[in-house]
Each structure stands twice: as C-alpha cells, then as structure tokens.
C-alpha cells in the first residue's frame, strides 16, 4: 500500500531520494523546492535539480520563497499528506507545516546524528578526519536537526573519499533508508530514539573563502580539506594575483617556512609536514597533472606562495 507524500528537496542529493519514493510506488501529492536561481553565463533562471526532475515526471512543483504565510501553510495542509519527506530542502518548516501531515515530517540527514547537525555535514566530516559518516532518518521537530532518530546507516570515509564521492554514496544510502523507514511506518514497526545530548557538533555552511589554502596549517589538514571541498568550493592558492585550484594532493615529508616550494615538483612546506600538489587548474583552463602544469606555468624551488593573510 502506498503513502500519500509531499516531497521537499532542492539539490542533486535529493533527486535520488525522490526517485526511490516513486519507484517504491508512493503517491507524490506535490514537490516543494527552492525557487529557480540565475545560473550559467547568461544568468538565466534555472530550476533546481529536484524541480527539473519532478517536472519531467509530471509532478506538481511548488517553489515558495517562504512557508511563513498562512496561505502557504493552508495550501500545504490541503494536500492531505500522510507524511512529508524532506531532503536538503533549504527552507525552515514552521510548526503548522511540521504538524500538517498525518504522520509528520521525515528528514534525510547526511550524518550520524547528533554529529554534524547543520548545512554541510558531508564536507565537515571529511575535513575533520572522521573515519565514518552515514545517514540518519529522523522525525523533524522545530530544532536544527534535533528530531528523534528513526534509522541510521554508516559509510566509511577512506583516504580516497572526496566530497563528491561521499555525497553520492550517502544520497543512495539515504534513498534506501527512507524507503525502509516508510515501509516500517506502514507496518507499525518504526521506532524513534531521542538524540543523545553528548557528541553534538555543527556543520556550518560552506563559503568560497574557506577553500583558500593556509600553509601554516598541518599538511594532513590541508589534504583532507582538498578532498572535502571537491567539487565545491574547491581549494586554491594565489600566485601572481591568479587563483590556482588544487584538485588533488598528498601528504609527504618535508620542512621549511610555510608556503615555500621545497623542490621543483610542487612540494609545499606546511605548518607541519609538506603537501605535494598533484593536480592543478588555472581559471578557465583544464585540470593538469603537476608535471604538465609546471611546463606551462613554472613554480620553482624556493618560491614562497602567497600566504593566506595576503
């Protein structure tokens, strides 16, 4: 038996979850997503990934800028949903919205709560050196990712894990877990566990400036930063007034003043250890392996790269 659902989501992460709900046979009464935003060279308004996918499936899509108005809340309640499924929607749900569906609102959160509540749990987990991440399905309340936990699934973070690869793994895991949670809800076997008070951390929203490499930090932290912030916001340094992206790097031995190139192979001294830059990209150019990059843009041994304070 299918449930009558409202789906609320915006980015690519959410698309696989909506697709899984459709594949499981649930009735999607409506899809809510962030309004279209200007994008591309022409800055033409583009629908979100969820909006585009839902429209292609013939689903009704609503894109309010806020859910605070009584009219919006009444329209949401009139959908008569058994439950709402929320995945990276991006708008705060007022109490009237949280309480409108018969069984409440269920959220797919890309961390093992209560660790990494907030906007950027995937990237923060990698950057912090966590050994494991995962997905938590929770029943939403008025707090920031504070609702009772319904299901959890773990995914390891390895030395090769990037923000993109973990994003993709958790999106697939979240889709499967949400389908399972709804099946348990229908069977009357879904149980809720309050989040513990211990172990709470917050995953602040990412900014472009966070991608700047601060050579005074340990090399191991910068290498994790490079993986965590791939593909966005990316990590970079300045040279000659130009922003140069680092797409891949590895920790290696070496000592020197932070930011100093220790050899002719792009090994940079850090606050602790050194970082060898493996793949780089200039603005508007293709990504290049270090050797190819240096042939067209030499950075010799002894050069001090622009410090983070400049």
C-alpha positions in Angstrom: 0.0 0.0 0.0 1.4 3.4 -0.9 1.5 6.5 1.2 0.4 10.0 0.1 3.6 12.0 0.4 4.8 15.6 -0.1 8.5 15.7 -1.1 10.6 18.7 -0.2 14.2 19.0 -1.6 16.4 21.1 -3.8 19.9 19.8 -4.8 21.2 16.8 -6.7 21.4 14.9 -3.3 17.6 14.9 -3.1 16.8 13.7 -6.6 17.7 10.0 -5.9 15.5 10.1 -2.8 12.5 11.3 -4.8 13.2 8.8 -7.5 13.3 6.0 -4.9 10.0 7.0 -3.4 8.4 6.9 -6.9 10.0 3.5 -7.6 8.5 2.2 -4.3 5.1 3.1 -5.5 4.3 6.0 -3.2 1.9 8.7 -4.3 3.7 12.1 -4.5 1.0 14.7 -4.0 3.4 17.6 -4.5 7.0 18.5 -4.7 8.4 21.6 -2.9 11.8 23.1 -4.0 13.7 26.3 -3.8 12.8 28.9 -6.4 14.7 29.0 -9.7 18.0 30.8 -9.4 20.2 32.6 -12.0 22.9 30.3 -13.3 25.4 30.0 -16.2 27.0 32.7 -18.3 23.7 34.3 -19.2 22.5 34.2 -15.6 19.2 32.8 -16.8 16.9 31.5 -14.1 17.3 27.7 -13.8 15.1 25.3 -11.8 16.7 23.3 -9.1 17.7 19.7 -9.8 14.7 18.4 -7.8 12.4 20.9 -9.6 13.6 19.8 -13.1 13.3 16.0 -12.2 9.9 16.4 -10.7 8.6 18.4 -13.7 9.9 15.7 -16.0 7.9 13.1 -14.0 4.7 15.2 -14.4 4.6 16.0 -10.7 3.2 19.3 -9.4 6.0 21.6 -8.2 5.7 24.5 -5.7 8.6 27.0 -5.2 7.6 29.4 -2.4 10.3 31.7 -1.0 8.9 31.1 2.5 6.4 28.9 4.3 5.6 31.5 6.9 2.5 32.9 5.3 -0.9 31.5 6.4 -1.9 31.0 2.8 1.2 28.8 2.1 0.6 26.7 5.2 -3.1 26.2 4.4 -2.2 25.1 0.8 0.3 22.6 2.3 -2.2 21.2 4.7 -4.8 20.9 2.0 -2.6 18.3 0.2 -3.8 15.8 2.8 -0.4 14.0 3.0 0.3 11.0 5.2 3.8 12.3 5.6 6.3 14.7 4.2 9.8 13.6 3.2 12.4 16.3 3.5 16.0 16.1 2.0 18.2 19.2 1.8 15.2 21.5 1.1 16.7 24.7 2.4 13.7 26.4 4.0 12.7 26.3 7.6 9.4 24.4 8.2 7.1 26.3 10.6 5.2 24.4 13.3 2.0 24.4 11.2 3.8 22.7 8.3 5.6 20.2 10.6 2.2 19.2 12.1 0.1 19.1 8.9 0.9 15.6 7.6 -0.8 12.7 9.4 2.5 11.1 10.5 4.6 14.2 10.5 7.7 15.2 8.5 10.7 12.8 8.0 14.2 14.1 7.1 17.1 12.5 5.4 20.3 14.0 7.0 23.7 13.1 5.7 25.5 12.4 9.0 25.3 10.2 12.0 23.4 12.5 14.3 23.9 14.2 16.7 27.3 14.7 15.0 27.3 17.3 12.2 23.9 18.9 12.5 23.6 21.7 10.0 24.2 22.7 6.4 27.4 20.9 5.3 27.8 17.6 7.1 29.4 15.8 4.2 32.3 18.2 3.8 32.8 18.8 7.5 33.1 15.1 8.3 35.9 14.6 5.7 37.7 17.8 6.7 37.6 16.8 10.4 39.2 13.4 9.7 36.2 11.4 10.7 36.6 7.7 9.9 32.9 7.1 9.3 29.9 9.1 8.1 26.4 8.0 7.2 22.7 8.9 7.0 20.2 9.4 9.8 16.4 9.3 9.1 14.7 11.5 11.7 11.3 12.8 12.6 11.5 16.5 12.3 10.9 19.0 15.1 11.4 22.7 15.4 15.1 22.5 16.2 18.0 22.4 13.8 18.4 18.7 13.1 17.4 17.8 16.6 14.5 15.4 15.9 14.2 11.8 17.1 16.2 9.3 15.1 14.4 6.5 13.2 17.0 4.7 11.2 20.8 5.0 10.7 23.3 3.7 8.2 27.1 4.0 8.2 29.5 4.6 5.4 33.3 4.6 5.8 35.5 7.6 5.0 38.7 6.5 3.4 41.9 8.2 2.3 40.3 8.4 -1.2 37.0 9.8 -0.2 36.0 13.2 -1.6 33.1 15.5 -1.0 31.6 14.3 -4.3 32.1 10.5 -3.7 30.7 10.7 -0.2 27.7 12.8 -1.4 26.9 10.2 -4.0 27.2 7.3 -1.5 25.0 9.0 1.1 22.4 10.0 -1.4 22.0 6.4 -2.4 22.0 5.2 1.2 19.5 7.9 2.2 17.1 6.8 -0.5 17.2 3.2 0.6 16.8 4.1 4.3 13.9 6.4 3.6 12.0 3.7 1.7 12.7 1.3 4.5 11.5 3.8 7.1 8.2 4.3 5.3 7.7 0.6 5.0 8.2 0.2 8.7 5.9 3.1 9.3 3.2 1.3 7.4 3.9 -1.9 9.2 3.7 -0.2 12.6 7.3 -1.2 13.4 9.0 2.2 13.1 10.5 3.3 16.5 12.0 6.6 17.4 15.1 7.3 19.6 15.8 10.7 21.0 19.2 12.1 20.1 21.8 12.0 22.9 23.0 15.2 24.5 26.6 14.2 24.1 28.5 14.4 20.8 26.7 17.3 19.2 28.7 19.2 16.6 27.6 21.7 13.9 28.4 21.7 10.2 28.4 25.3 9.3 27.5 26.4 5.8 30.5 26.4 3.3 31.8 29.6 1.9 34.1 30.2 -1.1 36.8 31.8 1.0 37.1 28.6 3.1 38.8 27.0 0.1 42.0 29.1 0.4 44.9 27.0 1.5 46.6 28.3 4.7 50.1 26.9 4.5 50.6 27.5 8.2 48.2 24.6 9.0 49.4 20.9 9.1 49.7 19.2 5.7 47.3 16.4 6.8 44.5 19.0 7.4 45.1 20.6 4.0 45.0 17.3 2.2 41.6 16.5 3.9 40.4 20.0 3.0 41.3 19.3 -0.7 39.2 16.1 -0.7 36.3 17.5 1.4 35.9 20.6 -0.8 35.9 18.7 -4.1 34.0 19.8 -6.2 32.8 22.8 -4.2 34.0 25.3 -3.1 37.4 23.8 -4.1 40.7 24.6 -2.6 43.1 27.2 -4.0 46.1 29.5 -3.6 47.1 32.8 -5.1 50.1 33.3 -7.3 50.8 36.4 -9.3 47.3 37.6 -8.4 45.8 34.4 -10.0 43.7 31.9 -8.2 45.0 28.4 -8.8 42.9 25.4 -7.8 44.4 22.2 -6.3 42.3 19.2 -7.2 44.4 16.5 -5.7 47.3 16.5 -3.2 49.1 14.1 -0.9 51.0 14.5 2.4 54.7 14.0 2.2 57.8 14.6 4.3 59.5 18.0 4.3 60.2 21.0 6.4 60.5 24.7 5.7 58.8 28.1 6.1 55.1 27.6 5.4 54.3 28.2 1.7 57.8 27.6 0.5 58.3 25.2 -2.5 60.7 22.6 -1.3 61.5 21.2 -4.8 60.7 21.5 -8.5 57.8 19.1 -8.2 55.3 21.3 -6.3 56.0 20.1 -2.7 54.9 22.9 -0.4 56.1 23.3 3.2 53.3 23.5 5.7 53.0 24.2 9.4 53.6 20.5 10.0 55.0 18.3 7.1 54.6 19.1 3.5 51.9 18.9 0.8 52.7 17.7 -2.7 50.3 19.2 -5.3 49.3 16.5 -7.8 46.5 18.0 -10.0 46.0 21.8 -10.5 43.8 24.0 -12.5 44.1 27.7 -13.6 40.9 29.7 -14.1 39.2 28.9 -17.3 41.7 26.1 -18.1 41.7 22.3 -18.0 42.9 20.4 -15.0 46.5 19.3 -15.4 48.8 16.9 -13.6 51.6 18.7 -11.8 54.3 18.0 -14.4 52.1 19.3 -17.2 51.1 22.3 -15.2 54.7 23.3 -14.5 55.7 23.1 -18.2 53.3 26.0 -18.9 53.4 27.7 -15.5 56.8 27.2 -13.8 56.8 27.5 -10.0 60.5 26.9 -9.0 62.0 25.6 -5.8 62.4 28.3 -3.2 59.4 30.3 -4.3 57.1 31.3 -1.4 53.4 31.0 -2.4 51.1 33.8 -1.4 50.3 33.5 2.4 46.7 33.2 3.5 46.9 36.6 5.2 47.5 38.5 1.9 
